[in-house]
């Protein structure tokens, strides 16, 4: 079956479409580089998640251009965009929309009309998502998972494509509402945005304190993006690659499920430092993101390196460390790094 899919993907018209859209993605990254200095890895991870139909959580201290990054990415696409500033008094209806009573001036009759909320856009920026109560955070769950919202018992389909790109501030936690693990699991990627290096910081200051402002051209439209997403699904992943992803996810769990024997020895550092490991959704995200990365890098198959490259953003919010890890300064990223170092690569192509 894998060979059949790979053969289908290699057909001239399909490859021509793949090359055209791949060039478009690279041009989009270059356009974003006009506004965003550095952060090339972050921008590429955002593109990968979008190609894999995933949502992203960006975590970083204030002033690292998280919001600007998302807005710039949206500007480079011919897609609708909305920004929601999450605050403690934000209500679910402020996001999803609400029914209003409307009078027909011709007949005098009254009826309810649904007014769309800001979530009815192709790209939704949920700014500082941890500053709003759980009830409002939960309003995003159905939208992110089912790509629809339900208001007064009526389902309203969201536009396609649809992405939620949320930002979170890791400091100033007073008055915030940390995202529950179940809601974090809805995000394909947890992307860390770090400080720029000295040269990048100089270029940021130079670019933002002059009268000249760069403009981003629109490179990709909705139909192109949907076509690229369909191509991502057609990229074949060999059995050994999918088993590698499954073993990596299972290795994050300190104990096997009740009544099930462990498929292999659990690493000692996982037993010591991890409370809860990643679930099956992590494996799905690993393979989908790896397929997108393969296509973006001009390959018609998924390599183990693709899985390893996306392991940190896929797993870091799904590996829950304990007090031992906090005491020893062990982060989820360190757990993932150690697992990648010891994971066997059985069946890899020579």
C-alpha atoms as one frame of an Amber mdcrd trajectory, in Angstrom:
protein
   0.000   0.000   0.000   2.823   2.407   0.854   4.430   1.858  -2.563   1.064
   2.533  -4.260   0.672   5.818  -2.396   4.264   6.837  -3.118   3.722   6.029
  -6.794   0.536   8.138  -6.777   2.387  11.021  -5.141   5.129  10.770  -7.769
   2.734  11.300 -10.706   3.874  14.296 -12.823   0.791  16.473 -12.248   0.807
  15.803  -8.507   4.530  16.510  -8.234   4.090  19.707 -10.247   1.422  20.847
  -7.792   3.608  19.820  -4.851   6.593  21.752  -6.224   4.492  24.854  -6.873
   3.016  24.855  -3.396   6.356  24.043  -1.780   7.896  27.044  -3.515   4.952
  29.079  -2.270   5.625  28.044   1.333   9.298  28.948   1.008   8.355  32.331
  -0.467   5.931  32.836   2.413   8.722  32.203   4.917  10.914  34.678   3.042
   8.137  37.293   3.100   7.713  36.822   6.854  11.463  37.347   7.181  10.967
  40.924   5.963   9.107  41.706   9.192  10.316  39.075  11.664  14.057  39.075
  12.351  15.369  35.617  13.175  12.919  33.034  14.591  13.162  31.035  11.346
  12.634  27.745  13.210   9.502  29.103  14.878   8.077  30.310  11.565   8.805
  26.966   9.901   7.095  25.090  12.740   4.044  27.311  12.316   3.971  26.479
   8.600   4.312  22.749   9.331   1.404  22.810  11.761  -0.780  24.695   9.291
   0.056  22.217   6.515  -0.826  19.357   8.886  -4.124  21.038   9.892  -2.912
  21.514  13.466  -3.225  24.282  16.038  -0.248  25.938  17.748   0.525  27.299
  21.193   3.373  29.850  21.269   5.019  30.325  24.650   7.472  33.132  25.360
   8.076  36.186  27.505   6.595  39.535  26.428   8.231  41.447  23.597   9.364
  38.501  21.454   6.947  39.318  18.595   4.675  36.309  19.097   1.584  38.270
  18.103   3.401  40.044  15.253   4.659  36.691  13.981   1.152  35.282  13.663
  -0.253  38.467  12.152   2.586  38.582   9.597   1.993  34.947   8.665  -1.698
  35.706   8.146  -0.815  38.752   6.030   1.182  36.501   3.710  -1.910  34.373
   3.054  -5.131  35.426   1.406  -7.082  34.230   4.440  -9.427  35.893   6.898
  -7.816  36.747  10.229  -9.127  37.752  13.635  -7.446  38.482  16.943  -9.042
  37.854  20.336  -7.387  39.387  23.408  -8.193  36.964  26.223  -9.073  38.727
  29.470 -10.626  37.618  32.793 -14.030  39.034  31.831 -14.184  37.441  28.354
 -17.313  35.299  27.879 -17.703  32.264  25.574 -20.243  34.154  23.458 -17.630
  36.856  22.887 -15.701  34.228  20.923 -18.339  32.043  19.289 -21.031  34.647
  18.635 -24.611  34.876  19.839 -28.240  35.005  18.723 -29.856  38.441  18.662
 -33.518  39.290  18.348 -34.146  41.081  15.064 -37.331  42.738  13.817 -38.394
  42.570  10.180 -39.476  46.125   9.352 -41.613  44.896   6.446 -43.751  42.362
   8.310 -43.168  43.470  11.875 -42.222  39.921  12.809 -39.327  39.110  15.074
 -36.795  36.341  14.763 -33.404  35.412  16.100 -30.347  35.946  13.913 -26.945
  34.462  14.673 -24.132  37.010  14.756 -20.774  35.387  14.081 -18.026  35.829
  16.660 -14.340  36.361  15.889 -13.731  32.613  15.782 -15.328  32.564  12.306
 -12.054  33.256  10.511  -9.424  31.138   8.793  -6.722  32.128  11.282  -7.693
  32.992  14.849  -5.102  34.518  17.154  -5.978  33.738  20.779  -3.717  36.242
  22.517  -2.665  35.348  26.078  -5.047  32.416  26.266  -4.123  31.719  29.899
  -5.640  35.020  31.077  -9.267  33.960  30.684 -11.325  31.578  32.876 -11.672
  27.867  32.037 -15.276  28.306  30.850 -14.128  30.627  28.086 -11.049  28.525
  27.317 -13.379  25.547  26.896 -15.310  27.444  24.219 -12.322  26.796  21.971
 -12.380  23.009  22.473 -15.240  22.169  20.130 -14.011  24.681  17.577 -10.454
  23.304  17.583 -11.459  19.652  17.516 -14.699  19.611  15.515 -14.179  22.823
  13.500 -17.668  23.960  14.416 -19.427  25.783  17.244 -22.815  25.111  18.812
 -24.927  28.077  19.914 -28.464  27.599  21.298 -28.405  23.992  20.071 -27.553
  24.938  16.495 -24.258  23.905  14.931 -22.363  26.437  12.859 -19.534  25.202
  10.637 -16.285  27.138  10.751 -14.496  28.204   7.555 -11.955  25.930   5.911
  -9.028  26.163   6.430  -9.221  26.948  10.155  -6.369  27.365  12.641  -6.113
  28.548  16.224  -2.733  30.067  17.012  -2.575  30.913  20.707   0.048  32.787
  22.711   0.901  32.298  26.357   3.099  34.273  28.723   5.130  31.976  31.032
   5.732  34.734  33.605   3.378  36.964  35.602   1.187  34.027  36.568  -0.869
  35.988  39.116  -4.492  36.044  38.026  -3.968  33.559  35.196  -5.724  30.275
  34.470  -3.262  27.593  33.319  -4.555  25.534  30.416  -5.652  22.043  31.513
  -3.649  19.170  30.049  -6.718  18.030  28.088  -6.933  21.384  26.343  -3.195
  21.602  25.735  -3.452  18.223  23.998  -5.658  19.883  21.355  -2.636  21.847
  20.176  -0.436  19.960  17.738   2.632  22.069  18.584   3.843  23.866  21.677
   6.416  26.262  20.235   8.952  27.994  22.455   9.919  31.493  21.393  13.348
  32.405  22.801  15.303  35.641  22.983  17.107  36.705  19.777  20.891  36.684
  19.621  22.883  39.942  19.718  23.012  40.502  15.956  19.294  39.761  15.554
  18.435  42.115  18.397  20.444  44.877  16.715  18.575  44.296  13.453  15.235
  44.374  15.291  16.071  47.734  16.853  17.304  49.072  13.513  14.208  47.929
  11.611  11.617  49.089  14.124  13.022  52.559  14.810  13.218  53.810  11.219
  10.612  55.422   8.987  10.821  52.615   6.415   8.326  49.807   6.999   8.445
  46.522   5.080   5.266  45.111   3.561   4.356  41.460   3.169   2.997  40.224
  -0.155   0.217  37.648  -0.206   1.725  34.401  -1.459  -0.742  31.601  -0.651
  -4.534  31.528  -0.829  -7.104  29.214   0.710  -7.485  26.731  -2.179  -3.687
  26.410  -2.483  -3.409  25.695   1.224  -6.175  23.091   1.164  -4.476  21.397
  -1.814  -1.185  21.322   0.094  -2.913  19.780   3.119  -4.309  17.025   0.932
  -0.830  16.361  -0.478   0.552  16.067   3.050  -1.906  13.243   3.757  -0.673
  11.420   0.644   2.983  11.395   1.726   3.744   7.767   2.674   5.255   6.808
   6.020   6.849   3.370   6.227   5.885   0.963   8.979   9.235   1.358  10.749
   8.731   5.140  10.874   5.262   4.849  12.396   6.469   2.230  14.878   9.335
   4.541  15.841   6.815   7.316  16.524   4.615   4.953  18.538   7.575   3.686
  20.613   8.730   7.252  21.245   5.293   8.262  22.525   4.942   5.141  24.671
   8.413   5.663  26.131   7.202   8.937  27.693   4.815   7.020  29.986   6.234
   6.027  33.386   3.898   3.019  33.693   1.965   0.975  31.107  -1.858   1.014
  31.172  -3.515  -1.247  33.743  -3.646  -4.852  32.600  -1.102  -4.328  29.801
   2.476  -5.515  29.806   5.128  -2.969  28.961   6.341  -3.238  25.359   9.887
  -2.554  26.575  11.804  -1.391  29.618  10.730   2.060  30.790  13.824   4.315
  31.028  14.822   5.058  34.616  14.749   8.829  34.053  11.150   8.599  32.821
  10.130   6.662  35.942  11.871   9.217  38.140  10.854  12.490  36.513   7.547
  11.955  34.646   4.061  11.852  36.170   2.087  11.447  32.938   3.221  10.705
  29.424   1.823  11.545  26.002  -1.361   9.991  24.634  -2.163   8.525  21.205
  -2.892  11.971  19.745   0.823  12.703  20.100   1.701   9.869  17.730  -0.797
  11.137  15.173   0.684  14.634  15.420   4.233  13.293  15.068   3.454  11.528
  11.791   1.340  14.326  10.298   3.936  16.984  11.132   6.715  14.714   9.823
   4.814  14.292   6.541   4.520  18.059   6.193   8.229  18.481   6.893   9.140
  15.830   4.303   7.064  17.559   1.643   8.497  20.956   2.550  11.979  19.481
   2.107  11.299  18.029  -1.371  10.930  14.400  -0.301   8.116  12.017  -1.175
   8.502   9.868   1.940   8.892  10.392   5.680  12.311   9.811   7.247  13.089
   9.226  10.910  14.807  12.609  10.932  11.456  14.231  10.188   9.921  12.608
  13.268  12.888  13.591  15.431  12.787  17.182  14.159   9.180  17.686  15.294
   9.386  15.628  18.499  10.042  18.544  20.866   7.147  20.828  19.808   4.772
  17.857  19.625   5.676  16.278  22.978   6.836  19.047  25.340   3.304  19.978
  26.458   2.218  16.353  26.680   4.991  15.156  28.996   4.023  16.146  32.542
   7.007  16.192  34.882   6.862  15.767  38.678   8.435  17.367  41.743  11.644
  15.342  41.303  12.128  16.923  37.895  11.456  20.389  39.273  13.970  19.860
  42.082  16.651  18.628  39.662  15.923  21.217  36.972  14.769  18.596  34.456
  12.416  19.971  31.793  10.159  18.084  29.357  12.578  19.109  26.585  15.392
  17.345  28.422  13.259  14.203  28.787  12.538  14.264  25.045  16.226  14.824
  24.217  17.246  11.815  26.303  14.559   9.625  24.746  15.634  10.527  21.215
  19.224   9.650  22.141  18.326   6.112  23.255  15.471   5.217  20.893  16.372
   2.327  18.552  16.122   2.993  14.822  15.049  -0.498  13.714  14.188  -0.894
  10.057  15.670   2.400   8.916  16.456   2.608   5.210  20.132   2.306   4.396
